């Protein structure tokens, strides 16, 4: 059976990302390993406390030879616009989660709003990665 273990997000600053994901979103560190033999490459991952088998890798944008400067700049540009990917989070109470995260300093770009599929809101991390926080409504079977 194939399972998802990790998903990756590019981040501008791993320390800033670590603080945001743990202190503001309440996630826990899954791994934080630096490999000196690979030029001090840092594998940093976090995940929801209640989902131990899921992790988000907070990956620093690499330099050469992994990524040329032009490509790195394109990635930074897409991140700044919120178009480098989206993470979809679910909650049982979107309004309550919105209020809790907002109190922790998370800046939302979309307040909770009724949609055909439930209540949906959106925010971005310090690197510009886009998140949707949704209270999914059970849809009628067709």
C-alpha positions as CSV (number, residue, x, y, z in Angstrom):
1,X,0.0,0.0,0.0
2,X,1.3,3.4,-0.9
3,X,0.8,6.2,1.7
4,X,1.6,9.8,1.9
5,X,4.3,10.5,4.5
6,X,5.5,14.0,3.8
7,X,4.5,17.0,1.7
8,X,6.9,19.8,1.1
9,X,6.6,23.6,1.2
10,X,9.3,26.0,0.2
11,X,10.1,28.5,3.0
12,X,12.3,31.7,3.0
13,X,13.6,31.1,6.5
14,X,13.4,27.8,8.3
15,X,13.5,29.3,11.8
16,X,10.7,31.8,11.0
17,X,8.7,28.9,9.5
18,X,9.3,26.7,12.5
19,X,8.1,29.4,14.9
20,X,5.0,30.0,12.8
21,X,4.0,26.4,12.4
22,X,4.6,25.4,16.0
23,X,3.7,28.6,17.9
24,X,0.8,29.9,15.8
25,X,-0.6,26.8,14.1
26,X,0.1,24.5,17.1
27,X,1.9,21.9,15.1
28,X,4.7,19.7,16.5
29,X,8.2,19.0,15.2
30,X,8.5,15.7,13.4
31,X,12.1,15.9,12.4
32,X,14.9,18.5,12.7
33,X,18.1,17.1,11.3
34,X,21.1,18.9,9.9
35,X,23.5,17.0,7.7
36,X,27.0,18.5,7.7
37,X,28.2,16.1,5.1
38,X,25.6,17.6,2.7
39,X,26.6,21.2,3.2
40,X,24.6,21.6,6.4
41,X,21.4,20.6,4.6
42,X,18.5,20.8,7.2
43,X,15.5,18.4,7.0
44,X,12.8,20.2,9.1
45,X,9.3,18.8,9.3
46,X,6.2,19.5,11.3
47,X,2.7,18.1,11.6
48,X,-0.6,18.2,13.4
49,X,-0.3,16.8,16.9
50,X,-3.2,14.4,16.3
51,X,-1.9,13.1,13.0
52,X,1.5,11.5,13.7
53,X,1.8,9.9,10.3
54,X,1.6,13.2,8.4
55,X,4.4,15.7,8.1
56,X,5.0,19.0,6.2
57,X,8.7,19.5,5.2
58,X,9.7,23.1,5.6
59,X,12.3,23.2,2.9
60,X,14.7,26.1,2.4
61,X,15.0,27.2,-1.2
62,X,18.3,25.6,-2.2
63,X,21.2,27.2,-4.2
64,X,23.4,25.7,-6.8
65,X,23.8,22.9,-7.9
66,X,20.3,21.9,-6.8
67,X,18.6,25.0,-8.0
68,X,20.0,27.8,-10.3
69,X,19.5,31.4,-9.2
70,X,16.9,32.1,-11.8
71,X,14.7,29.2,-10.8
72,X,15.1,30.1,-7.1
73,X,13.9,33.6,-7.9
74,X,10.9,32.2,-9.8
75,X,10.0,30.1,-6.8
76,X,10.3,33.1,-4.4
77,X,8.1,35.1,-6.8
78,X,5.4,32.5,-6.9
79,X,5.5,32.1,-3.1
80,X,5.1,35.9,-2.7
81,X,2.0,35.7,-4.8
82,X,0.6,32.7,-2.9
83,X,0.8,30.4,-5.9
84,X,3.5,27.9,-4.9
85,X,0.9,25.5,-3.7
86,X,-1.9,25.2,-1.2
87,X,-2.4,23.2,2.0
88,X,-5.9,22.3,2.9
89,X,-6.7,21.9,6.6
90,X,-10.0,20.8,8.1
91,X,-11.6,21.6,11.4
92,X,-14.8,20.8,13.2
93,X,-15.5,24.5,13.9
94,X,-14.0,26.9,11.4
95,X,-15.2,30.0,13.2
96,X,-13.6,28.9,16.5
97,X,-10.4,27.8,14.8
98,X,-10.3,31.1,13.0
99,X,-10.6,33.0,16.2
100,X,-8.0,30.9,18.0
101,X,-5.4,31.2,15.2
102,X,-6.2,34.9,14.7
103,X,-5.5,35.4,18.5
104,X,-2.1,33.7,18.0
105,X,-1.2,36.2,15.3
106,X,-2.2,34.4,12.1
107,X,-3.2,36.9,9.4
108,X,-6.2,35.7,7.4
109,X,-6.7,36.7,3.8
110,X,-10.3,35.3,3.8
111,X,-12.5,35.3,6.9
112,X,-14.8,32.3,7.4
113,X,-17.6,32.2,4.8
114,X,-20.4,29.8,3.9
115,X,-19.7,27.8,0.8
116,X,-21.6,24.9,-0.9
117,X,-19.2,22.5,0.7
118,X,-19.0,24.0,4.2
119,X,-17.4,27.0,5.9
120,X,-14.1,28.1,4.4
121,X,-11.3,30.6,5.3
122,X,-7.8,31.3,4.1
123,X,-4.4,32.5,5.4
124,X,-0.8,32.5,4.3
125,X,2.4,31.6,6.2
126,X,5.3,34.1,6.4
127,X,6.8,32.7,3.2
128,X,3.5,33.3,1.3
129,X,2.3,29.7,1.1
130,X,-1.5,29.6,0.9
131,X,-3.7,27.6,3.4
132,X,-7.4,26.9,3.3
133,X,-9.1,26.1,6.7
134,X,-12.4,24.4,6.1
135,X,-15.3,23.0,8.1
136,X,-16.5,20.5,5.6
137,X,-20.2,19.9,5.4
138,X,-21.4,16.4,4.7
139,X,-22.6,16.3,1.2
140,X,-25.7,14.3,0.3
141,X,-25.0,11.1,-1.6
142,X,-26.1,11.2,-5.2
